[in-house]
Amino acid sequence: MNEKFPVNSIFVYGTLMRGFNYHRRYLADHVIGFSEGCIKGRLYHLKYGYPAATGGVGTVKGEIYTVRDIDNLIPVLDFLEDHNQPGEEDMYMRSIIEAADSVGNITNCYVYLWSLLRIDELERESTYIVHGDWRKFLNDSLI
C-alpha cells in the first residue's frame, strides 16, 4: 500500500472471479487473501457478455481479494476495465468501496463500477440481475 493506491484489496463480481479466465490471467498471481463478500449496489448483465455494477440500493455478490503488488496490478486492471485510458471514454470507474465478507467484516476495496456517463446505455441495453449474483445468473441461463 502507498499514497497512490491506499488499499490493497479489490472486490470483483464478474470475469475476475475464481473459475473465470480473467481471474487466472490477471489476478491469481497477486492474491494473498480471499473471501466471498458483497457490496451495496445494483448488478446488470451487459449485451457484451459480462456484468456491470452501479451504486445504489441492493446487493452485489462477489469476491474480496487481498493482493500484493497493488502498484503493478491496478494499471493492468484499469486497462482491462477501460478506466482512464488515453483517448478513450471510460467504461468503468475505479472506486474505493466498503465490502462485507460472509461474517460481516468490512474491508475497503477497489471496485470497478459502470461509468455514470453511460448509465443510459446500461438501463437500455442490459438485464438487471435482481439477486445480485452474476455467477448464479450465468448458471440459471444455461438451464
N, C-alpha and C positions, 0 to 999 in steps of 0.2 A: 504494500500500500504506500501511496505517496500523495503529494499535494494534487497532482494532476488526476489521479484515479484514487479517491479516498476510501473506497470499499473494495474488498477482494472477493465478493460473492456476486453471482448472477442468478437470475430467475429465468428459466426457459419454459415455454409452453407449446413448442412445435417441433420443427425438424432438428433442433439441437438437443432434444430429449434422448435418453437411452433408447437404443433399438433403431434409431433413425440414422441415415448415412452422415448427416452433418455433425452428429454427436461424435462419431468416430473420427471424422475428417478434421474437425476444428476444435473440439472441446476436450475429448477424453484424455489427452496427454497433459492437460493442465489441472485436472481435478485432484484435489486433496481432501475433499469432504462432500457428502451428498445427503440430501433428504428430500422427501416429497413435500410439497407445500402448495400454497395458494396466495393469490393477491386479490385485492378488490378490483373489479373491472368487468368488462364485457368481452366475450370471445366470439370471433367470426371465422368462418371458413371462406377463404377467397377463391375466386374463379381460377386463380393461378395454381391451386392445389396445396396451399399452405395457409396457416392461420394468421390472424392479426388480433391483437388485444387493444382495448382502449381503457381509459379510466372509467369510473362510474360505479353504479350500484350493481352488485352481482359478485360472482366468484370465478376466477380463472385458476384452474388447477394446472400444476406443472411440477418442476423440479428446481431445487435450490442447490447450487454448486458453490463451494468454496474453492477458489482456484489460486494457483501460484502463477507468477509471471504475468500479472494483470496488465502491465505496461505493453507487453507484446500481444496479448490476447485481444484487448479492446480494439486496436486498429484493424485487426483481421475481422472481428465481428462487425465493426462499423461498415466495412466494405461489403460483407455478406448481406447485411441488413439495409444496404443503400442509405446509410446515415452519413451526412456531412461529407459527401463526395464532391470534388470539384466539378462544376458544370452540370450537376445533377439535382433534380428535385428530390428531397428526402422521401423515402417510402416509410421508414420508421424513425422514431425519435428515441435516442438513448436517454433514459431517466433513471434516477435512483428512487426506489420504492420499498416499502416495508412488505416483506413476505413472511407468512406464518408457516411453520412446519407442522407436522401432524400432531404434535403435542402442545402447540400454541406458542413455541418460542418464536420471537420476532427477529428477523435479520434484515438489515439494509442491503439491498441488492440492485445491481444494474438490471434493467429490463428494456427491451425494445418494444415500444408501443407504436401503433399506427399513427402516422403523421396527421395532425389536426387539419392540415391543408388539404387532406384527401378524404375527409370524413364523408363527403357526398358520395364518392366512389364506393366507399365501404358499405354504406347503407343501401345503395342502389344495386350493387353487383356481388353481394356475398350473402352467406347464410349465417344467421345468428345462432350460436350454439348455447341453448338455454342452460344446460347443465355445466358449461364452462370447461369441458374436458375434451381436448382435441383428439387424443388417442381413442377415447370411447366413441367419439363421433365417427372416426375412421372405421373402427371395428363394427359399429352399428350399420354403417353404409355398405359394408361388404356382405351383410346378411340378405 
